[in-house]
Amino acid sequence: MHEIPISATGRLREFAEAGMIALADFHLARRMAHGFEDRDDVVLACALAVRELRHGSVCLPLATAHELKPTTEIDDGHEVAPVALQWPEPDSWAAEVASSRIVGEGCPFTFVDGRLYLTRFYVQERQVADALAERRGLPITDIFTVLEGTGDPDAAQDRAVEAAMRHMTSVVTGGPGTGKTTTVVRILNSLGAAAPISVALAAPTGRAARQLFDSVRGKLHDDATSEVTHGTLHRILGKRVRGPGATHHRDNPLPHDVVVLDESSMVSLEHMASLLDALAHTTRLVLVGDPHQLRSVEAGAVLADIVANPALTQTGSVVELQTNRRSNQDIAELARAIDAGDAEGALAMIEASSTIEWFDYDAQPIASLPRFRDDVRSTALDVVAASSAGDAKSALAALRRHRVLCAHRLGRHGVQGWSRAAREVIAAALPSYGAAERYVGQPLLLTQNTDAFNNGDVAVIVEQDGALVAAVDQGGQPLLVPPVLLEDAHDLHAMTIHKSQGGQYDTVSVVLPPVGSPLATRELVYTGITRARTALRIYGTREAFVESLATPVRRASGLASA
C-alpha cells in the first residue's frame, strides 16, 4: 500500500495511489509551486521530475513520461501491479509546463527541448558539457613518447595511451580483465618519461581508490612521478561531508599534472561537474570505467553519455579495451551477449559452457539447492579454518573464492533470504557458527568510512593469541583492528550486485530478480556476471533473464544529445 499525500486530489492523487509518485515527490513539487502554480498537471510533471531524480535520471522527457512504471519502496522484487492512468495530452502538457511561473530562468525548474529539470541539475549538466567543450580546445605543446607495454601486444591499449598523450581529456573503457589498470600504468609512465609528473588517483569509493593505487604504485617507473595522491573523489576535491563547498574549484584548481578517475561509471553528474570545475587547463584527465555497468546511485550516467555522444570529446580520445586477460572466456563472451541484449544467444552460451551453470529458481527453499549448499559450506569451512589458525590473509583469500550476489535486499530473491539460507547451511556443518555477536570466521561487510577503512570494505574475524581480531581486506596485507570498531558492520553471506561493483571473485552465484522487478535490467545482470573470474552460477527463471536483457537502464539526460 502506497502512502498517499492527504492534500493530493484529482490526477495527482490517482498517480500517488498507483505508485507513480511518492510522498516526497509530491510534497517537494507542491512546496516549490506554492503560491505560483496551482495547475495539477504542472505539479504532476514537477513531481515526476523529482521522482526520476531519485531513480537516477537527470530530467523528465515529457513525451515519454507515459512509459514510466510504478515503483515500490519495498526492495524485495515485488512487482507493482500496473494501473491504467489517464496521462495528460503531451503537446498541451508541454505548453502548460513551459508557461508556468515556476519554470524558467531563476525558477526551481527548467524546461528545455521537451525535458523538465530541477534547475540545479540542468545547470550541472551544462557545466559538464561546457567544461568538456572547453577542454577540447586546450592546446597540447608537449611531445611524448609512448612506452611499450611489458605484456602481449595490444593495439587498443596502444591507442588508449596515445589518446592520453594527444588529448587533455581521454576515456579508457572496457570490462573486467581487459587491462584498464595496465593501460593507466603505461599512460603515467609515458607522460612521466620526459619529466616527473604529479598524479592524483581517484575513484568514487575508498575501496576502488585503494585498489587502483595498490595496482599502480609498484609498476610506475622510479622517475616517472614526483607525487602520487590517491583517495575518493570527495577527498581529492576536498569536498565537505555536508554542504556543496570544496577546497578545489575553478579559482583553486587541483595541483596535479594528471588526474585518473577509476570506476567513473559510478560517478554522478554532480560530482563530475565538481571535478571538471576543479581541473586546471594544464591538467590531463583520464576517465576509466565500464559504461555497461550499473550507473551511479545518484542522478546521472556521465560516462555512458560521454561514450554515446562523440561530440562531447575529440575524435580518438575514447578507446574501448576488449581483449579479456583475466576472466574465463565463456564469461567474457556471455557478457558481450548480455550487453547486446541477445537473450537467445546468451542462453545458448550458458547451456554449452562447462564453467557457467544455470539453476532454475523461483522462490523455492534456498537451502535445498545442492550447488548453493556446496559452495557456501566449502567456502565457510576454509574461512573458519584459516581464521582459527590466525591466518588473516588466507581467511580473506578464502572468502573471495565465492560470493552470492543478489539484485534485491529483501525477500527470497534478496540478500536477506540468501544470507539466512547460507547461515543455516553453514551452521549444519559448524554447530557453533554464529552463536555469538562476533565469532571466528565471521565474514563482515563494513558500512562506515573512517581514516583506516571504507564503506564497502570486507573483513573476517580471526583468532590471534586467544583474542578476536577483525582483519580488514586492504588488497595486500590485511588491516587488523579491534572488532569493537566495526559496530555498524553486518554479516556478509550475500551482497547486492550494486555493492559488488569494482570487485571480482573466483566463483559468483548471481540471483536474478523475479519477473516484473523494477531492478530487472540488462546492466544489472551484466554487472553481476562480470564479477566472476573462473566460474559462474545463475539462479532464476528464463523469463526473468529474457526480461532483464530486454530492459536497458532508463536514465534520461541531455548530455547524450548535447
PyMOL commands that set and color helices and strands:
alter all, ss='L'
color gray80, all
select helices_A, chain A and resi 10-17+23-33+40-54+62-67+90-98+119-136+155-166+180-191+206-217+233-237+264-266+269-277+302-308+310-312+329-339+343-352+366-368+370-388+392-399+415-429+483-486+497-500+522-529+542-549+559-561
alter helices_A, ss='H'
color red, helices_A
select strands_A, chain A and resi 60-61+109-112+115-118+169-174+197-203+225-232+258-261+284-289+318-321+356-360+402-406+443-445+458-464+467-472+479-481+490-491+495-496+505-511+532-540
alter strands_A, ss='S'
color yellow, strands_A
deselect
rebuild
show_as cartoon
